[in-house]
Amino acid sequence: ARRRAGAGIGALLAQARNAFAAGRLDDGDSSALPLFQRVLALQPDNLPALEGREDALSDLLQQARAQAARGELATAAAILQRARQFDAGHSELPASQEALAQAVDQRLQQGQRALKRQQLETAADSFQAVLAVTSDDPTALRGREQTVQALLARSQKRADDFQFEAADKDAALAAGMGASQAAQQQLAQRVQRARQARQSLQQPGISTAQRERQLRDRLRQIDRAERAGQWISPPGHSAFDALREAQALAPRDSRVKAAAARLLPASRSCFDDNLRQNRVQAAGACLQAWQTLAPTAAGLPDARSRLAQRWLAIGSERLGRGDVEFAASAVEQVRRLQPDLAELAAFEDRLRHAGGHID
């Protein structure tokens, strides 16, 4: 009773009303809602404070609906969360939550339309905005992944056309949206080869005839390596190495593109064959070739996952035999291929207990 008598209820109510009249609803301890809340903490049945909080929350929820209508989903969601903390049973909360849900749905549709029209920046903004509010929305997650793959493909095409500034922007946006490290590395290699190709074209010391002779030589190397089945080895003399050199010389030449198209199914078969035989190092090299030839191929995520799981299985077997060094190498490979693999953490614990070093 003494605490209530000395609490200055009247002064707090006056401050709260003044803050409400000034439109300061919830921007610090001296704003309306926190002040009304202080009064109610002392006198839960104080009618003026209850009515004042009700009115202030109505205005705050109106702001949330306005933000949702403008597409500011994260801001609207934050306001709604704050309003629940003051009064989870406020009569306007369900309608405000519904307004946010409708705004989220509209933003999803906007993102899907933009993706279909290849307006990738708009699609990225839309899906990211939705995920900032509902991080597990399956449609937004799928849209984000599709946008990432489209950005990687467009970046590659722009690099092949020597539009490097635009290619770098696409690559940066894809990275910001969560593109895998492996996909980023493959794209960076492709862009680097395109830069080398442009530099080669600009070199005054190489004539068109010389470039043509070099290109024909590389194409013959590709044919010989194909006939010998030397897709990725020996290093420097494989079909894939010769193709990379040919792409550096003339990335847009129809003969080079035809060679790349021939090597693509071979790289997939190379991966499957080596993985079947537990030759994980060779399978990884084939996978790298596959990723370079088709960075956005639909089968790549599954292939990376299969190779990561095989590395982990072999690493577990070798760790059981005391081969700590190989197990540590397996961890590094799995992190590169699929860092979110569910079994990785448990295997890392086993390796630590066995005395292995993990970076």
N, C-alpha and C positions, 0 to 999 in steps of 0.2 A: 504493500500500500504506500509506503514512504517513497519507493522507487517511482511508482506511477505519479504520485503527487508532485515529484520534483522533475518529471520528465519533460515538462514544457510542451505538453500535447498541443495546446493552442498555437504556440509558436511554430511547431512542426507542420501543423495543418495549414497555417498561413503561408509558410514557405512553399509547401507542396502546391497550393492553389495558385500562387504567383508563378511558379515554374510551369504549371499546366497552361496558364493563360499565355505565357510567353512561348509555348510550343516546345518546351524542353521536357520531353517525356521520359527519356531513358538514356541520358548521355553523361552519367556520373552520379555521385552520391547526392549532389544538390539538385537533381532533377526530380520531376513529379513522382514517378513510380517508386523509386527507392525511398523517398520521403513518406509517401503513403504507407509503404511497407513497414517503415520504422514505427509508425503510429500503431499499425495493426499488430506488430510484434508485442507491443505493450498492452494494447486494448483490442483484442481480436473482434469485438463486437461494436467497434466505433463506427457508427453509421456514416458520418461525413467522410471518413477515410475509405470505407468500403465503396461508397458511391463515387468518390474521387478516383479510386483505382479502376473502377468499372469504366468510367468515362475515358480515362487516360489510355487504358488498354484498347478500347474501341478505336481511338485515334491511331494507336500504334499498329493495330491489326489492319486498319485502312491503309496505312503506309506499306505494310507487307503485301497487301493485294495489289497496290499500285506498282510496287517493285516487280512483282510477278508478271503483271501485265506488260511491263517494259522488257521482260526477258532477263531481269537481274535475279536469277534463281538463287544464287548463293546468299545474296543480301536478304531476299525475302525469307529464305529458310532460317537465317540467323535471327531475324526479327521474331519469327514464330517460336523459335526455341526459347528466346528470351521471354516472350509473353507467357509461355507455359510455366516458366519458373515463378512468375508473379501470381498466376491463377490458371491452373490447368483445366478448370471447369468453365472458363469464360464462354458465354453463349456464342460469340462470333468466331471462336477458334475452328470449329468444323468447316464453316464456309471458307475461311481463310486458307485452311489446309487444302480444301478442294480446289481453290483458285490456284494454289501452287502446283497441285497435281496436274491440272489442265495446262498450265504454262510449261511444265516439264514435258508433257505429251506433245504440245505444239513445237517445242524446241527439238524434240526427237524427230518429228516429221520434217522440220526444216533441215536438220542434218541429213536425213535420208534423201531428201530431194536434192540437196546440194551435192551429196556424194554421187548420185546418179548423173548429175550434170557436170561432174568433175570440177565443181567449185570447192576445191579441197580445203582452202583456208576457212571458208564458212562452215563446212562440215566439221572441221576440227574444233572450231569455237563452240559449235552446238553440242557435240558429244562431250567435250570437256566440261561445258557448263552443266550438263545433266549429271555427269559423274561427280562433280563437286558437291552435288546435293544427295544423290543416291549412288554411292560408289559401286554397288553390286547390280545395277540395272543391266540385265542381259542384252537388251537391244542396244543400249549405249556402248557397252563393252564390245559387242560385235561390230557396231558402226565405227568405233575407234580403231579396231584392228584393221578393218577394211580400208579406212582412211590412211592408216600408216602404210599399208601395202601399196595403195595408189600413189602416195607421196614418194615412196621409194622408187616405184616404177617411173614416175614422171621425172624424178631427179636424174635417174639413169638416162632417160631419153634426152633430157635437156643437156646433160653432159656430153652425150654422143653427138649432139648438134652444136657443141662448143658454147653453150649458154651456161657458163660456169657460175655466174652470180645467182641466177635463178635456181640452178641445181643445188647450190649450197643452201639457199633458203629452204628449199623443200627438205633437204637432208636434216637441217637443224630442226624444222618443225616435226619431222618424223621422230627424231631423237627425243624431243620434248614430250611427245605423246607416248613414249615408251617403246620405241622400236628396239628389237633385241640387239645386243652387242655384236652378234655374228652378222646380222643383216647390215648394221652400220659399217662394219669392217669390210664386208663385200662391196657395198656401195662405194666406200672410200677408195678401194682398189680400182673399181671401174672408173671413177672420176679421175683418179691419178693417171690411168692409162689414156683416157681421153685428153688430158692435159699434155701428156707426152706425145700423143698423136698430133695434136695441134702444133706443138713445138717442132716436131719432125717435119711437118708440112711447111713450116715457116723457115726452116734452115736453108739458107741460100746455097750451101755446098752440095746439096743432094738434088739432082735433076729429076724430072719426071721419069725419065728412062731408067735411071738408077733405082728409084723407088719401085718401079714396076718390076725390075729384075729381082730386087730383094723380096718383093711380095710373092712373086712366082716361086722363088726358092722356099719361102716359108710354107706356101701352099703344098709344094711337093713334100716337104718335111711332114706336114700333117697327113698326107696320103700314105707315106711310108710307115709312119707311126701307127696309123689306123690299121693298116694291113697286118702289122706285127702285134697288134693289141697293146701297144704301149701308150695307154691313155694318160697316165700321170707319172710314169717313170720310164727310163731313168731321168732324174732331174736335169733340166736344160735341153733334153732331147725328146721329150714326150710330145704327144699330139697337142695336149693342152698348152704346153710352153710355146710351141710353134704358133698355136692360134693366138695366144696373147701378143706375140711379136707381130703377127699379121694384123691384129686389131690396132696395134700402136701405129703401124704404117698406114693403114687405110681402113678405119673403123666402119665406114659407110659403103665400102666396096661390096657388090653383090656376091662375089666369090667368097669373101670373108664371112658374110652373113650366112651363106649356104654351109660353109664349113662348121660354123657355130651350131647351126641347126642339126647337122649330122652328129656332132659331138654330144649334144644334150642328152638324147636317150642313152648313149654309151656311158655317160657319166652316172646316170641313174642306175644302170645295170652294174657298173663298176662298184658303186656303193653297196648295192644289195648283195652282190657276190662276196665282197670282202667282209661285210658284216655277218653273212651266213657262216663264214669260216673263222669268225672271231678275230679277224685281222683289223683291229680297231684303228690303228695308225693309218693303214692304207684306206680304210673306209672313210676316215676323216679327210684325207686328201681328195678322194673322189667327191665327197660332199662339198668340199671347197670349190672344186671345179663346177659342180652342179649349181651351186649358189652364184658363182660368177657368171655362168651362162644364162641363168634365169633367176635373178634375185628375188622375184616375187612369186615363184612357182608354188602352187597350192600344196604340194607334197613336202615342202621343205620343213615346216614345223614338226610334222610327224617324224621325218627322217632324223632331225636333230634330237628329238626325244628318244627315239630308238637307240641312237648311237650313245647318248648320255647314259641310258639305262644299261647298255652293254658294257660301257666303261666301268660303271659302278659294280656290275656283277663280277667282272673279271678282277677289278680292284679288290673286291671283298674276298674273292678266292685267294688272290695273291697275298693279301694281308694275313689271311689265316695261315699261310705258309711262312709268314715272317718277312715278306718282301715289302717293307715299309716305304721304300723309295718309289716303287711302282704305284702303291696305293696313293701316295701324295700326288703323283703325276695324274692319277685317275681323278682325284678331287679337282685338280686344276682344269682338266678337260671338261668335266661335268659342269663346273662353274661357267665355263665359256659357252658351252652348248645349251644348257638349261639350268640356270642358277636357282630356279624355284622348284626343282625336282624334290618331291616330298621326302624321299629316302636319303637325301644328301646329308642333312643335319646329323642323323643317327650314325652315318658312316664316318663323318668327320669326328664325332665323339669317340668312335672306336679307334680311329687313327691316333687321336691325341693320347688315349689311354695306352696305346702301343708304343708311344714315344715318338710318333711322327710329328714333323713340323708343318704347320699350316699357316700360310701367309694371311 
